[in-house]
Amino acid sequence: MNRITFLGSGGARVMLSTQVLATGGMIISLDDTHFSLDPGPGALVNIFKYNINPTDLHGIIISHRHLDHSADVNVMIEAMTKSGLVKSGQVFAPSDALDTDPVILRYLRKYLKEITCLLPLSNYVINNLPFTTSMPHHHGNEETYGFLFHGRNTVLGYIPDTAFFPGLLDFYKADVLVVSMLRLEKSNVLHLSVNDVEVIIKSVRPRITILTHFGFQIYQKGPEKIADYLEEKTGLKVIAAADGLEVDF
């Protein structure tokens, strides 16, 4: 069964510091591969809350080093490897998350089977699942990549934090698309807004779009209402993530 389990549906500073919505990222199960994607604060607590065993994970992937996407990576490595008793798991992260201002502690790296520095528009394999990195996103000074995961029958796309730019429309051709939508309206903050996501859905036309990584204004407006609005505007299936939501596809 292909499944996304949301260990959190919130993002950015307010949600990170208040936990009005959790910020633990998500667990992806695609074909026979299971991994943690962007394990922000609360990932380890919530993985047990939703009855997922971290030792079953094949690895962890980080889109960029901001805390709401990476703060729990070290404890997730501890749990995945049984504190180093089992040398297992692959970790993929951009270079500045590993070298410049590393978010992964060096003593933990020897616990892993493999640790890989991500490059733009490059191909990788986690367990048996091939995936491709995007071009660099427009997200300030942090090196940020999205992903296309190439399952046997389904392409799963993940758009993490970024300002809108036309290259997103060309790269993210996916059957199922997970989109980080932090902003209600456009601003000078380098995140996608509701209108940006409408443009992406109309161009990419995924079978299912799942919205996540909500800021406080989105939370106040109601993510489900926004998903309904986008579904009406695009004529395509749109789902709002929620803490603990499981989506089978």
C-alpha positions in Angstrom: 0.0 0.0 0.0 1.2 3.5 -0.9 0.6 5.9 2.0 1.6 9.3 3.4 1.2 9.8 7.1 1.4 13.4 8.3 3.3 13.7 11.5 2.5 17.4 11.4 0.7 19.8 9.0 2.1 23.1 10.3 5.2 25.1 9.3 7.4 28.1 9.9 8.1 30.1 13.1 4.7 30.5 14.7 3.7 26.9 14.3 7.1 25.6 15.3 7.2 27.6 18.5 3.5 27.1 19.5 2.7 23.6 18.1 -0.9 24.8 17.3 -0.3 22.4 14.4 2.5 19.8 14.7 5.6 20.1 12.7 6.9 16.6 12.3 6.9 16.3 8.6 5.7 13.0 7.1 6.3 9.3 6.6 6.2 8.1 3.0 5.5 4.5 2.1 5.9 4.0 -1.6 6.2 0.5 -3.1 8.4 -1.3 -0.6 10.3 1.8 0.7 9.5 3.7 3.9 11.2 6.9 4.9 10.9 10.1 6.9 10.6 13.3 4.9 11.5 16.6 6.6 11.4 15.5 10.3 10.7 18.8 12.1 10.0 19.1 15.8 7.8 16.4 17.1 8.6 13.8 14.4 9.8 11.1 16.9 7.0 11.6 19.4 4.4 11.5 16.7 5.8 8.5 14.8 5.1 6.4 17.9 1.7 8.2 18.4 0.6 7.0 15.0 2.0 3.5 15.5 4.9 3.5 13.1 8.1 1.8 14.1 11.2 4.0 13.3 13.3 0.9 12.9 11.2 0.0 9.8 12.4 3.1 8.0 14.9 2.8 5.2 16.0 6.4 5.6 15.5 10.1 6.1 15.4 12.9 3.5 15.7 16.6 4.3 14.7 19.3 1.8 16.6 22.1 3.7 18.1 22.8 7.1 15.4 25.1 8.6 14.3 23.7 12.0 10.7 23.1 10.9 12.1 20.6 8.4 15.1 19.1 10.2 15.0 19.6 14.0 14.2 16.0 14.8 16.6 14.4 12.3 19.2 13.4 15.0 16.7 11.7 17.3 15.1 10.0 14.3 18.6 8.6 13.4 19.0 7.4 17.0 15.6 5.6 16.8 16.1 4.2 13.3 19.4 2.7 14.1 18.6 1.6 17.7 21.2 4.2 18.9 23.8 2.8 16.6 23.4 -0.9 17.5 22.2 -1.6 14.0 24.1 0.2 11.2 21.2 1.0 8.9 19.4 3.7 7.0 20.3 6.3 4.4 20.2 10.0 5.0 20.0 12.6 2.2 20.4 16.3 2.8 21.7 19.4 1.0 25.4 20.3 1.5 24.8 23.3 3.9 22.8 20.9 6.2 25.8 18.6 6.3 28.8 20.9 6.1 28.3 24.7 6.4 26.1 24.8 9.4 25.3 21.1 9.9 22.0 20.0 11.4 23.1 16.3 11.6 25.5 15.7 14.5 28.8 14.1 13.4 28.9 11.4 16.0 25.6 10.0 14.7 26.8 9.7 11.1 28.7 6.5 11.8 25.4 4.9 12.8 24.1 5.2 9.2 24.6 2.8 6.3 25.0 5.8 4.0 24.8 9.6 4.1 24.5 11.5 0.8 24.8 15.2 -0.1 22.1 16.2 -2.5 22.8 18.1 -5.7 20.3 19.9 -8.0 18.5 17.9 -10.8 20.2 14.7 -9.8 19.0 11.1 -9.4 19.3 9.0 -6.2 17.9 5.7 -4.8 16.6 5.2 -1.3 16.2 1.5 -0.6 14.8 0.4 -4.0 13.0 3.7 -4.8 14.5 6.1 -7.3 14.0 9.8 -6.8 15.1 13.1 -8.5 15.9 16.4 -6.9 14.5 19.7 -8.3 16.4 22.7 -9.3 17.3 25.0 -6.3 14.2 26.6 -4.8 13.9 30.3 -4.1 14.1 30.2 -0.3 16.7 32.7 0.8 20.2 31.5 1.6 19.3 28.0 2.5 19.9 25.3 -0.1 16.5 23.9 -0.8 15.3 21.1 -3.1 12.0 19.4 -3.8 11.6 15.8 -5.0 10.0 13.5 -7.5 9.7 9.9 -6.2 9.4 7.4 -9.1 7.2 4.5 -7.9 6.4 1.6 -10.1 2.9 2.9 -10.9 2.9 6.4 -9.3 5.1 9.5 -9.3 4.9 11.3 -6.0 6.0 15.0 -6.0 6.9 17.1 -3.0 7.3 20.9 -3.2 8.8 22.2 0.0 9.3 25.9 0.9 9.8 28.3 -2.0 8.7 31.5 -3.6 6.8 30.8 -6.9 8.8 30.7 -10.1 7.9 29.2 -13.5 10.4 26.4 -13.2 8.2 24.7 -10.7 5.6 24.1 -13.4 8.1 22.3 -15.6 9.7 20.1 -13.0 6.8 18.8 -10.8 5.0 16.5 -13.2 3.5 14.1 -10.7 0.4 11.9 -10.1 0.3 12.8 -6.5 1.6 16.2 -5.4 2.3 17.3 -1.8 2.6 21.1 -1.7 3.9 23.3 1.2 1.4 26.2 1.2 2.3 28.5 4.1 0.7 31.8 3.0 -2.9 32.8 2.5 -1.9 35.7 0.2 1.2 36.6 -1.8 3.9 38.6 0.1 7.6 39.2 0.0 8.1 36.1 2.2 9.6 33.3 0.2 6.7 30.8 0.5 3.8 29.7 -1.7 0.4 31.3 -1.4 -3.1 30.0 -2.2 -3.0 31.7 -5.6 0.4 30.3 -6.4 -0.8 26.8 -5.6 -3.8 27.3 -7.9 -1.4 28.1 -10.8 0.7 25.0 -10.0 -2.3 22.6 -9.9 -3.8 24.0 -13.1 -0.5 23.5 -14.9 0.7 20.2 -13.5 -2.8 18.6 -13.2 -1.9 15.9 -10.6 -4.4 13.2 -9.8 -4.4 14.3 -6.2 -2.9 17.4 -4.6 -2.3 17.4 -0.8 -1.7 20.8 0.9 0.4 20.9 4.0 2.9 23.1 6.0 0.3 25.7 6.9 1.0 29.0 8.5 -1.2 30.6 11.1 -3.3 32.6 8.7 -4.1 29.4 6.7 -5.0 27.7 10.0 -7.3 30.5 11.0 -9.0 30.5 7.6 -9.4 26.7 7.6 -7.2 24.4 5.5 -10.2 22.3 4.5 -12.1 25.4 3.2 -9.0 26.4 1.1 -8.7 22.8 -0.3 -12.4 22.9 -1.3 -11.9 26.3 -2.9 -8.9 25.1 -4.9 -10.7 21.9 -5.9 -13.6 24.0 -7.2 -11.2 26.4 -9.1 -9.1 23.6 -10.7 -11.6 20.8 -11.1 -9.1 18.4 -9.6 -8.9 16.6 -6.3 -7.4 18.7 -3.5 -6.9 17.5 0.1 -5.8 19.5 3.2 -3.4 17.6 5.4 -4.0 17.4 9.1 -1.9 16.1 12.0 -2.1 12.3 11.9 -3.8 12.2 8.5 -3.1 9.1 6.5 -3.6 9.3 2.7 -3.5 6.1 0.7 -2.9 6.4 -3.0 
